Amino acid sequence: MKWSVLACNGMDKAEGALAREIGMQVAEAAEAEIVCPVLLNRAAKRYQDVLASTALVVIDGCGTRCASKLATQMTVKPAHKVLVSDQVKTSGISLETWLRLGPAELAFAENVKDQVVSTLTAETEARAAPAAAEIAWEPPADYLMVPYDQFEFRVPRVGYLFNENDLWVRVRGSRGRVGISDYLQQSLTDIYYFDAPELGSGVEQFGELGAVESSKAVFEIVAPVSGTVVSTNEALIEKPELINEDPYGEGWLVEVELSGWPDEAEFLLDGQAYSETLTGKAAEGGAAGKG
């Protein structure tokens, strides 16, 4: 698998200077193509072939997310995102106000580079590995319909279990497939990005399992089960709207190798029990699409 890197150019603040440095280090370590944001904006055809044949890593300096916005403008869906300002907060590093990077900043950049390259390596190896025996994830055959005001929420009658955070899991053997409910996708409205967890990462029941970004909010995925992430829905890179269109089918998010099943099932709701909570949820949130 080949990668390309689009990073903030870092000409106005320290976080941008770090993003530029991290981008160069990632490109060198991962043997990735560098996509210059200025040239991409002014002469997009220059990178047409690169963006079509590689998976894009976007590295933003601050919350303005200029690189991400540029990728969106070019209708390119990033395979991996890094927000340096968030990494800075997590690390506790104190940045200098100038743009030249000192030893502490360079060490920080190398640490972030190592994290990113580790993720890219894991994804590349996972895609290159022989495919495991495919599990049949047939679509739901029957739904409970929960009306509220002018809205209507679908809940599969059987085969799906839900947590209180509106995430579902389906279980086949030792594997669990996770996604968001119809109620949640309607509440979030148009979803345009899934920030997937790293392949091979572990998660506890009710722990963080990535996030989805919509026109209304960034929503943390709260895992309904514990386990190890073994697959993410690659179709969402190019078409995140599948989450809205088919939340119980093609819009699934991740698959995990289960570690706490079946004991964890007692903390989840079946379709009937979950459907009984939705009218109250919608009323409390101001109804889907309005909350």
N, C-alpha and C positions, 0 to 999 in steps of 0.2 A: 504494500500500500504506500502511495506517495503522498507527501504533505506539502502544503504551501503556508506561508506565514504573512499575515497582514497586521502590522503593529502601528500604534500611535507614533508619530515622528518626534515627539518630545521637545518641541521648540518653545513652549511657554510655561511649563511647570515641571517640578522634580518627578512627579509620577509619570509624566510623559517621557522624560529622559530614561527612566527605569524601563518603561514599556519598550522603548527603542532598543535598549541594551538586551533585555530578555528576548526580544524578537530575533536579534542577530545571533544570540547564543543558541536559541532553539533551532534556528535554521541551520546553523553549523553542525550541531549535534545530531539532528534528525535528517541531515542532508536534504533539507526542504528548500523549495523555491521561495525567495523573498518577493513579496508584492509591495511595491512602493505606493503608499496612499495617494501621493500627489499625482503620479503617472496614471494610477488607476482611475482617478477622478477626471483627468484631462485627456487620457488616451486609453480608454478601457480595452480597445481591441488588442492592445499590446499583450494583455494577460488573458485573452479569451481562451486560448488553448490550455494554459496553465491551470486556470480555474475549472476548466471542464475535465481535466485529467487528474486532479489532486483533491484531497480533503483539506479544507481551509481551517487554519488555527488563527483566531482573532485575539489580539492582545491590546486591550484598552488601558489607558493610563488612569483616567478618573471617571466619575459618574456621568460625564457628558457622553461617553461611549462613542467617540467620533469614528473609530475604526469599524465598530459594529454597524453604525448608521450607514457608513459607506458601503459595507457589504450588502446591507439591505437594499440600498439604492441600486446596487448592481445586480439585485435579485440572486445573490449568492447566499446559501444557507451554511453558516459555519458548522464544522464538525466538533469544534472545541473552542471554548472561550476562557479568557483570563482577564480579570479586572484587578489591576495592580493596586489601586487604592484599597480594595478589600483585603488583599494580601498584606499590605502594609499594616492595616489595623490589626489583623490577626497576629502578625509577628511582633507587634509592639515596637518596631524600629522607628526612630525619630529622624525624619528626612531633613537635610539641609535645604535652605531656601534657594540656593543657586542650582544651576543645571549640571555642573560637573559632578560626576559620581566619585565618591571617595571609597576607601576600602570597605566600609560597612555596607554601602549601597551596592557595590560590586559583589560582595559576598551574598547579599540578599538576592540579587539578580540571578546568581548562579544556583542558589537554592530553589528558586521558583522554576528556573530552567530545568533542573533535575526532576522536579515534580511533573512538569509538563511532558518532558521526554519519556519519563516512566509511563505515563498514561498513553502516549502515542505508541510506544513500543508494545504495551499490553494489547492495545486495540489492533495493531498490525498483526501480532502473533495470533490473536484470537480469530481474526478473519482468515488467516492462512492455515489454521489448524483444520484437520479433517472434520467434517460436519458430524455431529452426534446424531443418533437415531432421532428422526423427526417426530415430535409429539403432535398429535392431532388436536388443534384448538378450534373445534367447530363453533360457529356463531350461536348465540342464544336462540332457542326455538320459541320461547314464550316469555312475555313480559307482564309485569304488574304495571298499571298506568296510574300515576299519582297526579291529579289535576290541582292547580293552584292559580286562582285568578285567571289570566289568559295563557298561563303556561301549563305544560304537561311534562312530567318526568317519567322516563322509562327505567324500570328495575328488572333485571332478569329474575324470573321466578325461582329458578334452581341453578346450582352450579357455581354461584358467585357468593363470596362472603365479603362484608364491608366493615371498615372501621368507622369511628365517629367523625373522622376527617374526610369522609367521602371518597376513600380509596378502596378499590376492590382487589381481591385475589382469587384466581382459579388454581386449583391444585391437580396435577397429574403426576402420580408417583412421588418422586422426591423433588419435583420441579414446581415452582409457583410462578404464574404470570400475573403482573400487577398493572392496574390502570386506574383512571379516574371515572367517577360516575357521570351519568347524563346530567344530573342536577348540578354537579360542580362545573362541568364544561359550559353549561348554559349560564351559570353565575359569573364565570370568568370572561365570557364572550370570546372574541376571536383570539385563539392561541397562535402565537407566531414563533415560539422557540421552546424546545425541551432541553434543559441543561441536565444531561444524563450523568449518573454516577460512573465512577471508573470501573471497568471490568476487573473482576477479582477482588473488589472491595467488599468488606463485610458490613452488614447492617443489622441492627437490633430491631425487634418489633417496636413500632412507634418511633423509630429513629429516622433520620433524614435520608431520603432516597432520591436526591436530585430536586429539580424545580421546573415548573413551567412558567413561561412569561406570556402574558396576554396584553391586550390593549388596555386592560383595567388594572392589572396587578401582577406581581411576581408571587407565585404560590409554591410553598415548600411541600414536596411530596413526603407524606408521613407513611412509612412502611407498615403495611398491615401484618407482615410476617418478618421473621429474622432469617438470615441466610447469607449467601455469597452471590454477588451479581455475576451472572454467567452470560447474559445477553441483553442488548438494548435494541430498541426498534429503530433500525437504520433508516426505514422509510420516512421517519419523522424529520430527518435532516433536510430532505428536499420538500417534504409535504407535511409540516406540523399541523395543518388544518385537519388531518385525519383524526386528531383527538376530538375535534368538534363534530366531525361528520360521522364517526363510528367509534365512540368511546369504549364499547364493549367488544370490539372486534379488531379491525386493522389499526385502530388508534391506541393499542396497548403501549405501555412504556418500557418495562423491563421484565426480565425473568431472573429468578434467584433459585439457587440450590438450597433447599430448605434445611434449617438446622434445629428448629424448635417445634416442628410439626409432629403430631397433631395437637399437642398440648395448647398451642396458641389459639386454636380455633375457638376456645371458650370465651375469648375476649373480642370476638367478631360477631357481626349480625348477619343472619341469613336474609334473603331477599324480602321476605314478608316483614321481618322486624325492622329492616332498614327503611322500607317504604313507609312504615308507620311513623318514622321520624321526620320525613321530608316536609310535610305540611308545616310543622313547627319550625323547621330550619328556614323554609322559604319566608314565613311570616316574620321571623326574627331578623332575617337578612334583607327584608324589603322586597322579596321575590327575586327569582333568577333574572340576571340582566340588569337589575336595579340596585343591588347591594353594593 
